[in-house]
Amino acid sequence: MERLRPSWRPIVSATGDPAYVGVLQRDEQTAEDARQMVAIVLAVWHLEHLKDDAKILVSELASNATRHATGSIVRLTVTRTARNRVRVAVTDKSRTMPQVLEGDLLAESGRGLRLVDALSSNWGVIPLPWGKSVWEEVTASWPPQR
């Protein structure tokens, strides 16, 4: 089966904020595709100073969707909610709500949402009738520190 090529397009969000939405195939490449989309969108908005944290965070959300969801695709939405704040959401077809685990710090997995909790300025989950959308926000000082 041929792999779905990642695609995204600009949209106006429900709140009127500028946004990009993308469809990504749910497989071992999902996190990398999500990191690339976030980096490109932040460059378009001249918000490269948010790139490092945003890429780490979207990797965690995309990896969780790859590991725990069903279906062949996930949707990635990047929304500029303020001059210095971006919201990244990964929507999948699993109704299982993510939980922050208090497991072993040396374990190979299970720490992703603790990282999201530590690096993001805010995060949460929006339940949907057919799945969920997990979102996180990255906020930086303005103007960017050099």
N, C-alpha and C positions, 0 to 999 in steps of 0.2 A: 504494500500500500504506500502510495506517495505521501510524503509529509506535507501538511498544510503550511503554506508560506505565511508567516506572521503579517498581519496588515492592521493599520490603524488610520484613523482620520480625525480631523478636528470636528468638534461639536460645541454647542452651547449647552451647558448643563441645565438641569431643572431649576437651579438657583440663578441662572443667568451668567455664571462664571465660565470663563474659557476652559475647555477641556479637550482631551483626546481620548478616544476609545479604540481599543484594539481587540482582535480575536486571535488567540494563541492556541496552538495545538497542545493538549495536555499529555506531555511525555517528558523524557529526560532532558529535553532542550528548553522546556517552558521557562525555567528561571533565567536562563541566559537571554532568551527572547524578551522577557520582561525587563531585565536590566538594560538592554539595548534601547528599548522603547522609552524607558524613563530617562535615560541619558540624552537621547535625541530631543525629547519634549522639553527637558530642562534647558538644553542649549538654545532651542527656539525661543524660549521665554527669558533667556539671559539669566538663568538661575543655576548656573553651574556650581555655585558654592553649596547647593543642597544635594549635589549628585552623589557623593560618597554614602551619606546616611540613607538617602532614598534608594540607592541600588542595593544596599544590604537589606533594607526592610522589604523591598519588593521581592527579593530572592526568597526570604522566609515565607512570605504569603504565597508566592507561586509554588514553592516547594511543597508547602502544606496542601495546596490544591492538587498538585500532581500526585502526592502520596495518598490523600484521603478521599478525594472526590470521585464522582463517576462522570461518564460522558467523555467525549473526545476533545472538547475545547473548554477554555476558560476565557472570561472577558476581563480585560485590564482597562481601568479608567484612571486617568491622571487629570486632576482638576486644580487649577490655580484659584485658591479660595481667598487669597489676599496677596498683597505685593510681596510678602516674604513667607508665604505658606502654601504648601502643595499637599493635596490629599491624593493618595494612591489607593485604589480599591481593586481587589481580585474577587470576581464573582464566579462561583462554581455550582455544580448540581448536586451538592451534598447538603442535607439538612442538619447534619451533625455539627453542633456548635464547638468551636475550638476552645480549649482550656489551657490556661497557664499551668504547666506542671512544676511541681517543686521537687523534681527528681535529682538524680546524681549529676553533679557538675562535670564529671568525667565521662558520662555516658555519651555514646555516639549521636544520639538524637534526643529530642524532648526539651530542648532549651530555646527553640525558635521564638516562641511567643514571649518568653522572658526578655529576649533581645529586643523584640518589637516594643515591649513595654518600656524598656530602658532607653531606647534611642528615639522613639517617636514622641512628639509633643502630645499626642492623643491617638487612641485607636479604639475600634469597636467592631461589632458585627451587626449586620442588618439581616434578619431572617426574611426569607422569601418563600412563597408557597412551594416552589420547586427546588430551593437551594438556599444559598446565603451569599452575602457580600461582606468580605472582611476588609476593613479600611484602616489606614494609618495616615497621620499627618506629620509632615516635617516642617518645622518653623526655624527660621534663622534670624539673627539680628539684621537690621537694615540701617545703613548700607552694609554689605558683606565685609567681614573682617579680613584683612590681608595679612 
